[in-house]
């Protein structure tokens, strides 16, 4: 890992909390003047520490009340078969996250839908027809305790 100093860490913490800060506000919060702060933000972006900026949208407000966790078991694990499955998953906007997993299964998907009927239709028409899929196992979120994209940064201060 590339090293970052206390100012870079402070910038990351502040931008994670509020990505809409102006450079002047950010500079004031981290104890830098505007120009050095701007240069550091650009350097953090160019080195890949900051991958992008986005709006956090409330899925309930836009009518996506169902969050499903779908474990995908595959027929076989080959490079070509896995690549085709990955490509198909990437094209599905309903799949908001996909991870390779250890243990039983190959992938764990997070899928959003308007309601259970919508999820059922999506699963039958799309998930079950993914290439190389042997089986699907689905669990549904019954309530969110914590949902955050913010990463812990305390280990960087050491």
C-alpha positions, 0 to 999 in steps of 0.5 A: 500500500502506498503511504499517506500522511495525516492530511491525506487521511483527513481528506479521505475521512472528510470526503467520505463523510461528505463528498460535496464539500467545496475545496475551500470547506475541505481545506479549512476542515483538514487544516490546509490552504486551498491550493495544497488541498486541491493538489492532494485531492487530485493526487489521491484521485490519480493514485486510485485512493478516491475512485469517484463521487456519487449520490447516496440514494434511498432505495425505499424512496425510489420504490426498491423495498426488497433487498435479496442476497442470492448465492449462485452455485455454478456448474463448473469453474473455468476461466471462460465460464466464469468470465461469461457469468461475470459479464452477464452479472455486470449488465444487470442493474438490479444486481448492486453488488457481486462478490466471489465467496468462499465456502458453498457457492461461487458468487454472492449477489445483492439484488434490489427489487420493487417487491417480492413479485418483482424479485421473483420475476427477475430471478426466473427471467434473468438469474436462473438463465445466467450462463453456467448457473447450477443453483440459486439460494436466496435470503431476504433482508428483513430490516437494515441495521447498518448500510454504509459505503464508508470504509474504516480508516483508523488503521491508516493513522498508525 
